[in-house]
Amino acid sequence: MNATLPREFVDFAQRLADQAGAIARRYFRTPVAFDIKADSSPVSIADRSIEEMIRNEIAKTVPAHGIFGEEFGHERLDAEWVWVIDPIDGTKPFLTGRPTFGILIGLLHRGRPALGIIDQPIARERWFGARGEASTFNGQAIRTRPCKELARVAFHANAPEFFTGRFEERFRQLRKSVYFAQYSCDCYPYGLLASGLVDLVVEIGLKPYDYVALVPVIEGAGGTITDFAGRALDLSSDGKVIAAGDAAMHRAASDILGT
């Protein structure tokens, strides 16, 4: 484990993911009521129950740490360590019974992503990354795969209608350049990218709780994840994300999409 990330924080994050997964399994494929938030996204009792549990555990175990969560806001963002939580990334798949959602648990150290978990609790799949360490899938080391041609890229993105204005034509150009594309992805394809099964993921309109946990997982597997301009991701990023298993494909996508 690298010197800046205490072992107890890793163990704590794993316990949080275990407990969050148990809650998600309790509600999955049951008649769960949901509300529609101001941004038109849904939120269910599972989302709220998981985030409440995580916040309570942080308050008991590491009370000086900050937290940035999707459902209940943020506190102590100036703390040395800040947990960034998306209790159900992919609430629409969750509500419709598709096991492609994920629980995202990230940890910032002095503003930089230091730890990340992508957990799919129905399939019991867990990607784990820590800065300076090799990423793992269910405890086994993983690597992204080389891919030197856009024409051979397996590509994931949020739906094309998200790419508006100056990005509409740029996205269309990227889509035409790759081998095939799939849409409406949430966090799951990022785990598949880290495992060497997907080559490129591009999304727009993300929030910190959508991407902070992804960074250590992707980078620890040998991939690259930044904003469209190639800048490192942090709490102040603009929500435009490119993740690639091969650095050459990251550059190629960034050249097309621009800033």
Order of alpha helices (4+ residues) and beta strands (2+ residues): alpha-beta-beta-alpha-beta-beta-beta-alpha-beta-beta-beta-beta-beta-beta-alpha-beta-alpha-beta-alpha-alpha-beta-beta-alpha
